[in-house]
Amino acid sequence: MPTPILFDVHDRIATLTLNRPDKLNALIPEMKEGFEEALAKAAEPGVKALFLRGAGRAFCAGGDLGWISAAIAEDRWPELESLLDLGAAVAQGLATLPKPVVAVVQGPAAGAGMSLALCADLRLATPEAAFGMAFVKIGLHPDWGGSVMLARLVNPSVAAELMLTGDTLNADRALALGLVNRVVPADQLEDAAAALALRLAAGPGETFARIKASLLRNQGLEAETLRARLQAEGAQMKAAMRHPDAREGLAAFLAKRAPKFA
């Protein structure tokens, strides 16, 4: 299997690329080491910012539902919970990384993929980008920081709508809601990302760190509070995965039919 996460540093800018394009960069446990190494290296003094990207036509389709469905059917709960714990750790790491984090979204960002994008400080998107808190459609609860980070960015009624319906947002709607900072044509995305990277690389690293700390503090999300909220979110997802609605939702998704929830 190709390396599921690629990481490099060039001109003081780190880039983490989800590298499962044939699976729309769906998240699997084998990404754990890659995420951990990337976060550790991004925290090093020579790095000014971290860019999150997805290989191919998607940013990230969320958890690998085929893998998740099989793991639930086989009662592989330690593996499932390990993936959820990884998500909480990644969300914590990105939010508290003392560097700006930028998500570059060129296609679908669904479920935990949307969560991952929301963990960034800034988001660039193309008109082809799409965002969806799709968990509810398969009887699951948001994870990878989705419910926590969404609450930072939109008002409670919008957060409720997005999580309770799982509706997909196009790039323009995401921009209007403040979930995206800029929408640029696909053929201009690389230039826009490079220009932002150049600007961040020339910026004051210590001030960036202080600004990020202030943003979290002003939203009541200092490190320990954030960790507690992510753990609570994870507990809800772990419980949801054990409910019959999850088995039905996943089975329906894989069979391409409407689910029949309890």
Buried (B, 14 or more C-beta within 10 A) or exposed (E): EEEBBBBEBEEBBBBBBBBBBEBBBBBBBBBBEBBBEBBEBBBEEEBBBBBBBBBBEBBBBBBBBBBBBEBBEEEBEEBBBEBBBBBBBBBBBBBBBBBBBBBBBBBBBBBBBBBBBBBBBBBBBBEBBBBBBBBBBBBBBBBBBBBBBBBBBBEEEBBEBBBEEBBBBBBEBBBEBEBBBBBBEEEEBEEBBEEBBEEBBEBEBEEBBEBBBEEBEEEEBEEEBBBEBBEEBBEBBBEBBEBEBBBBBBBBBEEEEEBEBE
